[in-house]
Amino acid sequence: METLKVGTKSNPNSVAGALANVIRQSGSVEIQAIGAGALNQAIKAVAIARGRVTPQTQY
C-alpha cells in the first residue's frame, strides 16, 4: 500500500489527483498528515478525489 504524505502547504487538488491515481492502480492508499493544517488539506483532498474516482452517472 502506498503512503501519501500531506502537509499544511499541500495543494488539495494535486493531492486529490495523486489519490485518484493510486486508488485506480492499487485500489487503496494510506494518507499521513501531522497537525491540524495538514489534516484539513488531506480532508479537502479526499472530498475532491471522491468525485474523480466514482463513476459519473449520465442522466
N, C-alpha and C positions, 0 to 999 in steps of 0.2 A: 504494500500500500504506500502510495506517495504522500509525503507531508508537505503542505504549503505553509510557509511562514508569512504571517500578515503583520504589518507594523502600523503605527499610527499614521504615517505618511503614505501608506499604500493607496493606490488608486482603486476604488471598488470595482470599476468597470474592467480594469486589467485583471484583477483577481478573479472576477466572475468569468472572464474568458478562459483563464487558466483552469478554474474549477470545472467548467463545462467540458473542456478538452480532456482533462484527466478522467472525468466521470464517463465520457464516451469511450475512452480507451480501456480503462480497467474496471469501471463500474463502482469504484469507491475512492474516497480521498479523505485525508486527515488534515485538519486546519489547526495550526498552532498560533495562538495570539496571547501575548502577555501584556496586561494592562487594559484599562477601560477604553482608551482611544483605539487600540488595536482590535479589541473585541467589537467595537462599534463598526469599524471598517469591515471586519470579517462578516458581521451580520448583514450589512448592506450588500456585500458581495454575494452572499448566499441567496438573498432575496432576488438580486438581479439574475443570478445563474439559474434559478428555478425557471424563469421564463425562457431561457436559452436551451434548456435540456428537455423540458416537457414537450410532447408533440403538440403542434398547433392544430386546432380544430377549425375546419373550414365550414362556414355556415352558408 
